[in-house]
Amino acid sequence: MSAAATAVAVAHRREWAFVLAATVRVTRDLDLAEECVQDAYAQALTAWAANGVPAKPGAWLTTVARRRALDLVRREATLRRALPLLVEDEAAPPSAEHDRFPDDRLRLICTCCHPALAAEAQVALTLRLVCGLTTAEVARAFLVSEPTMAARITRAKKKIAAARIPYRVPHPDELPARIEGVLAVVHLLFTTGHTAPVGADLVRRDLVERALDLARMVRTLLPDDADVGALLALILLTDARRATRVGADGRLLLLSEQDRARWDRAAIEEGLALVRQALTRRPPGRYVLEAAIAAVHAEAPAWAATDWEEVVGLYDLLVQVWPSPVVALNRAVAVGLAHGPAAGLSALDALAAEPQLAGYAYLPAARADFLRRLGRADEARTAYEEAVLLTENDVERAFLADRLARLGG
């Protein structure tokens, strides 16, 4: 890949949301803004190869995209008068909003997460527009076909336009209805990047860093919100282990195998401070409890020193606040680590009939590990084989295949 192409790829990961959000302010039309931004990136491939990469790639792309948008808006003025557009907030002057939060990306996020849209549409639209994922990537995250997801995103855009949803940061009294969707999007973005569902790499660094950036942005808007602070803490504490999750040979390293001296201590200290602050609010919400679990791992000086009883207790609370089958699975694993593999296996088997876990690779993988520890090799082999078949990430699949091979037979 040429230097210009590499720079464009990096700018796509880092600057896409900035450029699109600034361009939407000109077009007030999501599709037209996307078209202009894509055109700007295409022009960058040629211009940067000929003239070198600019000192501020994001500013260059924004200027080109907005200039293209202005040209199109002038040409299509007559047509656009007949179409519904995104509207600016008429209740507050743009300058006042800009002073309160001078980042157009938040306008874009809040538009995508408007309560008039279904929750799945909010997440899909944000992943596509704010995070720059392709429609195919968003479709994989939702386990649907690309044409189905393309239609879903198109419908969401049309609804935003037809309903004249304001392109603005909500007023404080509107935030409670909007913030839950925003946090859910940031959390999904992080988990997708933390362990990529498919591909050769365990981590998609671009998605993780985008999630961290968005979490910090929302915290700037709502510095006293316990859930916002807790989500930022969860991302910091979990991502602090990134450098130790894969060995030099490319092999997946479990939490018990990681070199804790290489964990990012600055991120951990920041995350722990945020958790302590969030825990002062009662009752604790979903993200507060998840962050507290991550804090237990971050504070343990060694795997053997992990307080698994506390982890189980926190999962007991979390499963009440957020009754998800995945949370129940994680709790079952913690039970096995606290009380032995037989107890863990029993808790996992109680989840066997959960339809949402039918194709979830971590269920047979966890069962396989407990069965292996119990010396039930034949059953462990079957569970590992199932997990391998369900796993699409190359690093995770290689780890499971190695465990399977070590069982022999």
RAURDA-V218623 format. One record per helix or strand of 2 or more residues. SS is the DSSP state (hx for helix, st for strand). FROM is the first residue (numbers start at 0). LEN is the number of residues. Records with the same first field share a line. If there is no record, write none. Layout:
SS->FROM-LEN + FROM-LEN
This chain:
hx->2-25 + 29-22 + 56-19 + 76-4 + 93-7 + 103-9 + 118-11 + 134-8 + 145-17 + 171-23 + 204-17 + 225-14 + 241-3 + 254-3 + 259-3 + 264-14 + 285-14 + 302-3 + 307-14 + 324-15 + 340-9 + 354-3 + 360-13 + 376-14 + 393-14
st->197-2 + 391-2
